[in-house]
Amino acid sequence: MKCMFCGCLDSKVIDSRANDEGTSIRRRRECISCGKRFTTYENIETTPLMVVKASGARQAFSAAKLKSGIVKACEKRPVAMYVIDNLVEDIQKRLYSTLEQEVTTTQIGEMVMEGLKDIDGVAYVRFASVYRQFTDISAFVKELEKLKK
């Protein structure tokens, strides 16, 4: 592993730990040349999951993009980052467990809304208003009524 400080290609592993779900390994390394320490992560290599957009365009699934959308919906709400991370990881697991190579934005959006409904009502409505593209107040009110039930 190349040292980010001096560029040396030799380092030794000081500590290795699996994450809670066992899907990645965190390795603490020390550069043989400069002695500085850095962290690397080892993840399982998966086949790419393609997301089919409403326009028919396809792009690779991005957990970072999914997380970004959820963070925007939860902005200024009392939702801890670990809760958002757990939701993203749960959705990612569900998507990969289908063994499909393509998934629609509709499927992902429904999973996000299902998760946000249990986490925070305001974040759910925020996400729904963008995802469902409410064009008038009546559609917005209908969604609020569904949430109240």
SELUMZA-997768 format. One record per residue (C-alpha): residue in one letter; x, y, z. Coordinates in steps of 0.5 Angstrom, whole numbers, padded with zeros to 4 digits, always signed. Last residue first. Example, Ala and Ser with C-alpha at 12.3 -4.5 7.8 and 13.67 -1.06 7.14 Angstrom:
<atoms>
s+0027-0002+0014a+0025-0009+0016
</atoms>
This chain:
<atoms>
k-0104+0014+0020k-0101+0021+0020l-0096+0019+0015k-0102+0018+0010e-0105+0024+0011l-0098+0028+0010e-0098+0025+0003k-0105+0027+0002v-0103+0034+0004f-0097+0034-0001a-0102+0032-0007s-0107+0037-0005i-0101+0043-0004d-0099+0042-0012t-0094+0040-0016f-0091+0034-0012q-0085+0031-0015r-0086+0025-0012y-0078+0024-0010v-0078+0032-0008s-0084+0032-0004a-0083+0025-0001f-0076+0027+0001r-0078+0033+0005v-0084+0029+0008y-0080+0023+0010a-0075+0028+0013v-0081+0031+0017g-0083+0025+0019d-0077+0022+0022i-0074+0015+0023d-0079+0010+0021k-0082+0014+0015l-0075+0015+0013g-0074+0008+0012e-0080+0007+0008m-0078+0013+0004v-0071+0011+0003m-0074+0004+0000e-0079+0007-0004g-0074+0012-0007i-0069+0006-0009q-0075+0002-0012t-0077+0008-0016t-0069+0010-0018t-0070+0003-0022v-0065-0003-0020e-0060-0007-0025q-0056-0013-0024e-0061-0016-0020l-0058-0021-0014t-0064-0018-0010s-0059-0019-0004y-0055-0013-0007l-0061-0008-0007r-0063-0010+0000k-0056-0010+0003q-0055-0003+0000i-0062+0000+0003d-0059-0003+0010e-0052+0000+0009v-0056+0007+0007l-0061+0006+0013n-0055+0005+0018d-0051+0011+0015i-0057+0015+0016v-0058+0013+0024y-0050+0013+0025m-0051+0021+0022a-0055+0022+0028v-0062+0025+0026p-0065+0031+0030r-0067+0035+0024k-0063+0041+0021e-0062+0037+0015c-0065+0030+0015a-0068+0031+0007k-0061+0033+0005v-0057+0028+0009i-0062+0022+0005g-0060+0025-0001s-0052+0025+0000k-0053+0018+0003l-0056+0016-0004k-0050+0019-0007a-0045+0016-0003a-0048+0009-0004s-0047+0010-0011f-0050+0005-0016a-0047+0006-0023q-0051+0010-0028r-0056+0008-0033a-0061+0013-0037g-0068+0011-0039s-0071+0017-0037a-0074+0015-0031k-0067+0013-0028v-0064+0006-0029v-0059+0004-0023m-0053-0001-0025l-0050-0005-0019p-0043-0006-0021t-0041-0014-0019t-0038-0014-0012e-0031-0013-0009i-0031-0014-0002n-0028-0008+0002e-0021-0007+0005y-0020+0000+0008t-0014+0003+0010t-0011+0008+0015f-0005+0012+0016r+0001+0012+0020k+0008+0015+0019g+0014+0012+0020c+0018+0015+0014s+0020+0009+0010i+0017+0003+0013c+0010+0007+0013e+0006+0004+0019r-0001+0001+0017r-0008+0001+0021r-0013-0003+0017r-0020-0003+0017i-0024-0009+0014s-0030-0009+0011t-0037-0013+0010g-0037-0016+0017e-0043-0012+0020d-0039-0009+0026n-0033-0007+0022a-0027-0012+0022r-0021-0010+0025s-0014-0010+0023d-0008-0007+0027i-0001-0005+0026v+0000-0007+0018k+0007-0006+0015s+0008-0001+0010d+0012-0001+0003l+0010+0003-0003c+0014+0009-0001g+0010+0015-0003c+0012+0020+0003f+0006+0022+0006m+0000+0018+0003c+0004+0012+0004k+0003+0007-0002m+0000+0000+0000
</atoms>
